[in-house]
Amino acid sequence: MNVVRTLVSPRGAVFLLLVLLLVAVTVLNPNFAEPGQIMRFIQRVAPIAIVAIGQFFVIIAGEFDLSQGSLITAQVIIAGNLVGQDDSRTVPVLVLMAVFGVVVGIVNGLLTTLLKIPSFIVTLGMMLALLGGVMWWTGGAATGNPADSFRQIGRGGIRDLPVIDLLPWSVLVLAGWLALAIWLTKRPYGKVLVALGDNSRAAAYAGARSWWIVTRAFVISALSATLSAVLLVGYAGVHPSVGRGYEFVAITAVVLGGVVLGGGRGWIVAAVAGAFVLEALFLLLNIAGVPSTLRDAVQGVIIIAAVAYSGVAFRVRRRRGDDAPPASPDPGKEPPAQGRHAVRPSAPPALVAEGNTETRGD
């Protein structure tokens, strides 16, 4: 019974949906079940999944990052024009891209946390600024042609392996980035981030430096977009259209994974599974002959349906007592008020107190 309840919960449903979609794709295209084809499928999903990982950290803190797609575009143009055919420039340009990503993340984070500007507005402005810069630089046309050594990061891999033949570098990059992200969520930093998204006031009372914690989430998001751009240069080319819309794909994937918009609840592995669900769904639609122009419509319906399902499931759990607030420590007092901005000293402060040692030491 518990297994069934887990599978129909917002967190578990994404895995059930992924299995169903992969089975449907395999039925329509039996070649998909071959190990080499599965590796290529993961290779295609990797850039989207990496961006979704970055978006997870921002959303779990109760914010949004709409600048990811434009940052990918800008980074692709930077790589295409600065690397050129000189292999010796690969490492310096990669460092420059990482620094640029960190700067964008810090700007987004500080404007959101210190100036109290909604992250939706901040990252929307950053998105437009980056797009404007790209259009000014390129004139809206494809420009730049990085060396093959740079392209091989996203295109190449370990060859001549048994069974799968090729293990793409992008699959290894995704695995490493996901492992690092899971480690961060298990660390005090990740616990404080969740506490801030769930109840920012209680976390602040417990001594969490919210401006620095949330800013780091935006930096992780920007670095995820940068890493995705490096992979996309390999097989998507250098064009101002590369990366556009990736921020909405990432948000869709995260929502599909059961992460609550508004923060405080979610599992990063489920968010990555959401990216695989999206790609499997689009692949299925493509095999079925559905026009690609409907992708945006399908994405919009998925977001609405996933958020609605998550909200209904959450309310049902609260009524059943599965997600009830902790009991008041003093029977003579009323239990603390609920809600994101209410003070709940029973659970989050203890959570934040655990992470506070780490944040103060930064």
C-alpha positions as CSV (number, residue, x, y, z in Angstrom):
1,M,0.0,0.0,0.0
2,N,2.8,2.4,0.9
3,V,4.5,1.6,-2.5
4,V,1.3,2.5,-4.4
5,R,0.9,5.8,-2.4
6,T,4.5,6.7,-3.2
7,L,4.0,6.0,-6.9
8,V,0.9,8.2,-7.1
9,S,2.5,11.0,-5.0
10,P,3.9,14.0,-6.9
11,R,7.4,12.8,-6.1
12,G,6.9,9.3,-7.2
13,A,4.5,9.8,-10.1
14,V,7.3,11.2,-12.3
15,F,9.1,7.8,-12.2
16,L,6.0,5.9,-13.0
17,L,5.3,8.3,-15.9
18,L,8.8,7.9,-17.2
19,V,8.5,4.1,-17.3
20,L,5.2,4.3,-19.1
21,L,6.6,6.7,-21.7
22,L,9.7,4.6,-22.3
23,V,7.7,1.5,-22.8
24,A,5.4,3.3,-25.3
25,V,8.4,4.6,-27.2
26,T,9.9,1.1,-27.3
27,V,6.7,-0.4,-28.5
28,L,6.5,2.2,-31.4
29,N,10.3,2.0,-32.0
30,P,11.8,-1.3,-30.9
31,N,15.3,-0.1,-31.7
32,F,15.1,2.3,-28.8
33,A,15.7,-0.5,-26.4
34,E,19.2,-1.1,-27.7
35,P,21.9,0.1,-25.2
36,G,23.5,2.4,-27.7
37,Q,20.2,4.1,-28.4
38,I,19.5,4.6,-24.7
39,M,23.0,6.2,-24.3
40,R,22.2,8.6,-27.1
41,F,18.9,9.4,-25.4
42,I,20.6,10.2,-22.2
43,Q,23.1,12.3,-24.1
44,R,20.2,14.4,-25.6
45,V,18.6,14.8,-22.2
46,A,21.8,15.8,-20.4
47,P,21.8,19.6,-21.2
48,I,18.1,19.9,-20.1
49,A,18.7,17.8,-17.0
50,I,21.7,19.9,-15.9
51,V,19.7,23.1,-16.3
52,A,16.9,21.5,-14.3
53,I,19.3,20.8,-11.5
54,G,20.3,24.5,-11.3
55,Q,16.6,25.5,-11.5
56,F,15.8,23.1,-8.6
57,F,18.1,25.0,-6.2
58,V,16.5,28.3,-7.0
59,I,12.9,27.0,-6.9
60,I,13.4,25.1,-3.6
61,A,14.4,28.4,-2.1
62,G,11.1,30.0,-3.3
63,E,12.5,31.9,-6.3
64,F,12.7,31.6,-10.1
65,D,15.5,31.9,-12.6
66,L,14.3,33.0,-16.0
67,S,17.7,33.9,-17.3
68,Q,19.0,30.4,-17.8
69,G,18.1,30.1,-21.5
70,S,19.6,33.5,-22.4
71,L,22.7,32.7,-20.4
72,I,23.1,29.5,-22.4
73,T,22.8,31.4,-25.6
74,A,25.4,34.0,-24.5
75,Q,27.8,31.3,-23.4
76,V,27.4,29.4,-26.7
77,I,28.2,32.6,-28.6
78,I,31.2,33.3,-26.3
79,A,32.6,29.9,-26.9
80,G,32.0,30.0,-30.7
81,N,33.7,33.3,-31.2
82,L,36.5,33.2,-28.7
83,V,37.8,29.7,-29.1
84,G,37.9,29.7,-32.9
85,Q,40.2,27.0,-34.4
86,D,42.9,27.4,-31.7
87,D,42.9,24.4,-29.4
88,S,45.0,26.3,-26.9
89,R,42.1,28.7,-26.1
90,T,39.8,25.9,-24.9
91,V,40.7,26.0,-21.3
92,P,41.0,29.8,-20.9
93,V,37.6,30.2,-22.6
94,L,36.1,27.6,-20.3
95,V,37.4,29.5,-17.3
96,L,36.0,32.7,-18.7
97,M,32.6,31.1,-19.2
98,A,32.6,29.9,-15.6
99,V,33.5,33.3,-14.3
100,F,30.8,35.0,-16.5
101,G,28.3,32.5,-15.2
102,V,29.2,33.2,-11.6
103,V,28.9,36.9,-12.1
104,V,25.4,36.5,-13.6
105,G,24.4,34.3,-10.7
106,I,25.7,36.8,-8.1
107,V,24.0,39.7,-9.7
108,N,20.7,37.8,-9.9
109,G,21.0,36.7,-6.3
110,L,22.1,40.1,-4.8
111,L,19.4,42.0,-6.6
112,T,16.8,39.5,-5.3
113,T,18.0,39.2,-1.7
114,L,19.5,42.6,-0.8
115,L,17.3,45.0,-2.9
116,K,14.2,42.8,-2.4
117,I,13.3,42.8,-6.1
118,P,11.2,39.7,-7.0
119,S,13.4,37.2,-8.7
120,F,10.9,36.9,-11.5
121,I,11.6,40.5,-12.4
122,V,15.3,40.4,-11.8
123,T,15.9,37.3,-14.0
124,L,13.5,38.5,-16.6
125,G,15.5,41.7,-16.9
126,M,18.8,39.6,-17.0
127,M,17.2,37.4,-19.7
128,L,16.4,40.5,-21.9
129,A,19.8,42.0,-21.3
130,L,21.7,38.9,-22.3
131,L,19.5,38.4,-25.4
132,G,20.1,42.0,-26.4
133,G,23.8,41.6,-26.0
134,V,23.8,38.5,-28.1
135,M,21.8,40.1,-30.8
136,W,24.1,43.1,-30.9
137,W,27.1,40.9,-31.1
138,T,25.8,38.5,-33.8
139,G,23.3,40.5,-35.6
140,G,20.9,37.6,-35.1
141,A,22.9,35.2,-37.4
142,A,25.0,32.2,-36.7
143,T,28.6,33.2,-36.0
144,G,31.7,31.5,-34.7
145,N,33.1,28.0,-35.1
146,P,34.9,26.5,-32.1
147,A,37.7,24.0,-32.5
148,D,36.8,20.3,-32.6
149,S,38.5,19.8,-29.2
150,F,35.9,22.1,-27.7
151,R,33.0,20.4,-29.6
152,Q,34.1,17.0,-28.4
153,I,33.1,17.8,-24.9
154,G,29.4,17.6,-25.9
155,R,29.8,15.4,-29.0
156,G,32.5,12.8,-28.0
157,G,33.0,10.2,-25.4
158,I,34.7,6.9,-24.5
159,R,34.5,4.7,-27.6
160,D,34.7,1.0,-28.4
161,L,33.1,-0.1,-25.2
162,P,31.3,-3.5,-25.0
163,V,27.5,-3.4,-25.3
164,I,27.0,0.4,-25.5
165,D,29.9,1.1,-27.9
166,L,30.0,4.8,-26.8
167,L,29.8,6.4,-23.4
168,P,29.3,10.1,-24.1
169,W,31.1,12.7,-22.1
170,S,27.8,14.5,-21.5
171,V,26.4,11.4,-19.7
172,L,29.4,11.4,-17.4
173,V,29.1,15.2,-16.9
174,L,25.4,14.8,-16.0
175,A,26.2,12.0,-13.5
176,G,29.0,14.0,-11.9
177,W,26.9,17.2,-11.7
178,L,23.9,15.3,-10.2
179,A,26.1,13.6,-7.7
180,L,27.5,16.9,-6.6
181,A,24.0,18.4,-6.4
182,I,22.7,15.5,-4.2
183,W,25.7,15.9,-1.9
184,L,24.9,19.6,-1.6
185,T,21.3,18.9,-0.7
186,K,22.5,16.5,2.1
187,R,24.9,19.1,3.4
188,P,23.8,21.8,6.0
189,Y,23.6,24.3,3.1
190,G,20.9,22.2,1.3
191,K,18.9,21.9,4.5
192,V,19.1,25.6,5.2
193,L,18.0,26.3,1.6
194,V,15.0,24.1,2.1
195,A,14.2,25.8,5.4
196,L,14.4,29.2,3.8
197,G,12.0,28.2,1.0
198,D,9.6,26.6,3.5
199,N,9.6,29.4,6.2
200,S,12.0,32.2,5.5
201,R,11.1,34.1,8.7
202,A,11.8,31.2,11.0
203,A,15.1,30.5,9.3
204,A,16.1,34.1,9.7
205,Y,15.2,34.0,13.4
206,A,17.5,31.0,13.7
207,G,20.4,33.0,12.3
208,A,20.6,31.9,8.7
209,R,22.3,34.4,6.3
210,S,19.5,34.2,3.8
211,W,21.0,36.6,1.3
212,W,24.1,34.5,0.9
213,I,22.3,31.2,0.9
214,V,19.9,32.2,-1.9
215,T,22.6,34.0,-3.9
216,R,24.6,30.8,-3.9
217,A,21.5,29.0,-5.3
218,F,21.4,31.5,-8.2
219,V,25.2,30.9,-8.8
220,I,24.5,27.2,-9.0
221,S,21.8,27.8,-11.5
222,A,24.0,30.0,-13.6
223,L,26.8,27.5,-13.5
224,S,24.4,24.8,-14.6
225,A,23.4,26.9,-17.6
226,T,27.0,27.4,-18.4
227,L,27.8,23.7,-18.2
228,S,24.8,23.0,-20.4
229,A,26.0,25.5,-23.0
230,V,29.4,23.8,-23.2
231,L,27.6,20.5,-24.1
232,L,25.3,22.2,-26.5
233,V,28.2,23.7,-28.5
234,G,29.1,20.1,-29.4
235,Y,26.1,19.1,-31.3
236,A,23.7,22.1,-31.5
237,G,26.2,24.5,-33.2
238,V,26.7,28.2,-32.6
239,H,23.5,30.2,-33.2
240,P,21.6,32.8,-31.2
241,S,18.6,30.4,-31.0
242,V,20.5,27.8,-29.0
243,G,19.3,27.7,-25.5
244,R,16.1,29.7,-26.0
245,G,13.3,28.5,-23.9
246,Y,15.5,26.2,-21.8
247,E,14.4,28.1,-18.6
248,F,10.8,27.1,-19.2
249,V,11.8,23.5,-20.0
250,A,13.8,23.4,-16.7
251,I,10.8,24.8,-14.7
252,T,8.5,22.2,-16.4
253,A,10.9,19.4,-15.5
254,V,11.2,20.6,-11.9
255,V,7.5,20.9,-11.5
256,L,7.0,17.5,-13.1
257,G,9.4,16.1,-10.4
258,G,7.0,17.3,-7.7
259,V,9.0,20.3,-6.5
260,V,6.6,22.8,-5.0
261,L,6.6,26.2,-6.6
262,G,7.2,28.6,-3.7
263,G,9.9,26.4,-2.2
264,G,10.4,24.2,0.8
265,R,9.6,20.8,-0.8
266,G,11.2,18.7,-3.5
267,W,13.7,16.0,-4.4
268,I,16.4,16.8,-6.9
269,V,16.5,13.2,-8.4
270,A,12.8,13.6,-9.2
271,A,13.5,17.0,-10.9
272,V,16.1,15.3,-13.1
273,A,13.6,12.5,-13.8
274,G,11.2,15.2,-14.9
275,A,13.7,16.3,-17.6
276,F,13.8,12.7,-18.9
277,V,10.0,12.5,-18.9
278,L,9.8,15.7,-21.1
279,E,12.3,14.3,-23.6
280,A,10.6,10.9,-23.7
281,L,7.3,12.7,-24.2
282,F,8.6,14.8,-27.0
283,L,10.2,11.8,-28.6
284,L,6.9,9.9,-28.4
285,L,5.0,12.8,-30.0
286,N,7.6,12.9,-32.7
287,I,7.3,9.2,-33.4
288,A,3.5,9.6,-33.4
289,G,3.7,12.4,-36.0
290,V,2.5,15.2,-33.8
291,P,3.8,18.6,-35.1
292,S,6.8,20.0,-33.2
293,T,5.0,23.3,-33.1
294,L,2.7,21.9,-30.4
295,R,5.6,21.4,-28.0
296,D,5.1,24.7,-26.3
297,A,1.4,24.0,-25.8
298,V,2.1,20.6,-24.4
299,Q,4.7,22.1,-22.0
300,G,2.1,24.6,-20.8
301,V,-0.5,21.9,-20.2
302,I,2.1,19.8,-18.3
303,I,3.0,22.7,-16.0
304,I,-0.7,23.5,-15.2
305,A,-1.6,19.8,-14.7
306,A,1.5,19.1,-12.6
307,V,1.0,22.1,-10.3
308,A,-2.7,21.3,-9.9
309,Y,-1.9,17.6,-9.1
310,S,0.8,18.6,-6.6
311,G,-1.6,21.0,-4.9
312,V,-4.4,18.5,-4.6
313,A,-2.1,15.7,-3.4
314,F,-0.5,18.1,-0.8
315,R,-4.0,19.0,0.6
316,V,-5.0,15.4,0.7
317,R,-1.8,14.5,2.7
318,R,-2.5,17.3,5.1
319,R,-6.0,16.1,5.7
320,R,-4.8,12.6,6.3
321,G,-2.2,13.8,8.7
322,D,0.8,12.6,6.7
323,D,2.2,16.1,6.5
324,A,0.8,17.5,9.7
325,P,2.8,20.2,11.6
326,P,4.7,19.0,14.6
327,A,2.9,19.2,18.0
328,S,3.4,22.2,20.2
329,P,6.1,21.6,22.8
330,D,3.9,23.2,25.4
331,P,0.4,21.7,25.7
332,G,-0.9,24.9,27.2
333,K,0.0,26.9,24.1
334,E,-1.6,27.1,20.7
335,P,0.4,25.4,17.9
336,P,2.4,27.8,15.8
337,A,0.8,29.3,12.7
338,Q,1.4,27.7,9.4
339,G,2.4,29.2,6.1
340,R,5.6,30.2,4.4
341,H,5.9,33.5,6.3
342,A,4.7,32.2,9.7
343,V,7.1,31.4,12.5
344,R,7.2,27.7,13.2
345,P,9.8,27.3,15.9
346,S,9.2,23.5,16.3
347,A,11.0,22.2,13.2
348,P,12.8,24.7,10.9
349,P,14.9,26.4,13.6
350,A,16.4,23.1,14.5
351,L,17.0,22.4,10.9
352,V,18.6,25.8,10.4
353,A,20.6,25.6,13.6
354,E,22.2,22.5,12.2
355,G,23.2,24.4,9.1
356,N,24.0,27.6,10.8
357,T,27.5,26.5,11.8
358,E,28.3,25.9,8.1
359,T,26.8,29.1,6.9
360,R,28.6,31.2,9.5
361,G,31.9,29.6,8.5
362,D,31.6,30.7,4.9
